[in-house]
Amino acid sequence: MKIKFLGHAAVEIVAESGLRILTDPFTPGWFGPPAGALSYGPITGPYDIIAVSHEHPDHNAIAAVAGNPEVVRGMELRGKGIVNIQGIDFWSIGTYHDNKGGKVLGENSILCFEVDGIRIGHSGDIGHVPTEEQLKEIKKYGMDIFLLCIGLIEKEGERLERYVIDTEARIMNGIWEAMKPIIRCLIPIHYRNAKCDFRFITVDEFIKGNPNVRHGYQSDMCFFPAELPPAAYIQVLPAAL
């Protein structure tokens, strides 16, 4: 199985069979207020399945992708257990977009699926450390690779950027610490860089001081179940677009 980080929250997964899955597509352009602009290149297809974690416009731009893929929506799968689509098992775990029970930014889902024996979770815009009940549900199904959207915008009140960054970094590192005993690899996505000027933390702010980090020089990597290490690590991939 190959994973390719396209940009923002969009990730391409290609199975050994050739089946192609795309997560959380975006349309380049302006999103806001209070977000900003995405200047990644457009996403091209074709894809067999598009998996959407939640229904925000920088995550669910299905119409921007060519072809006629089958669409899987994490918000619709919550509570339904495992659903098989084109030979791929999907399931979803309900979370929130903020750390206030969804009162500020609404609900979210961790959309999960298994490809070639590897269980992948896409965090969507999770804005809090998973609860014990949510962690129990994650453990129930298992998760090997976690695609974590580390950027989190807080809309409540007027925030100085430094305060928001500190808050984001604390929450995202809390998520990493909570997930570390469960997963084998975390891939950070959805962060501020030269092609995303959202008021997010950068990947460097997320990994600062963490010794368990590997840097890839290409945007894609192949993963095999037998080669996943026993201890969890963070794998940074540059965006392809």
Phi, psi and omega in degrees: 000138180243135176246132179230122177276113182277316182153154183053237180257010183271124180227138178256132177238126180242121179281164177301331179288347185099351178298136187241127180242137176240132176257144167041066180291153178233164169249125179302143179145199186266135174231118180165184350287162006255026189280266183157207186242145171252126179243021170298158174290164181291153177274128177252158180251207358274161175232150178277323182224136168248125181252122184246120183289316181203170194262051171259147192295340176269011179230345189234033183280065183296322183295342181281352184256128182293159177094192182228064183286158172281138185253131176245125183248119182300324182293335180272340184272345185302130178083359183262359182072209183275130177239127182265125181229118181053038178083003180250129176279127177240146171208165187219143181240123183288132176220193180234156180279350181221179179259028179233034177068025179084004184291336182262310187239002173091192185270165183211169172220147165270111183266123187241153177200159182244127180230123177053040177081005179246129182264124186244139174238131174256120190291341194058201180269061178293135184240021183203160173290132181304142177288168178300322179293319178293320177297323177298320179291321177299316179295325181302315181270333183087152177205126180262313182240130181243117175270105188255118173285105187272352178271134183218117177265131175256123184269346190285112176075183178268119184244137170284145185302321182297321179295317180297316180300315179299319180295314179302310183300320181294316180294314183292324175290329173295321177296315179301314181295322180290325184272342186306318180288349186259317189265175176248333183209135174244129177247113179285136177222173170063062182221167182285133176201194184296340181249008176215109181258023172301155180281070182246169165283160174270168178294328179294324178291330178287317186270356184307125177081001181265121182280345186265057184235135174239142181249125175268147180262351174241161183279350182234154179214147173265141180234139178229140185306318184289344184258359177288131184288157180290330181260138183291146177217165177257128179248114179267126177240135174289149180290142182280330187259000000 
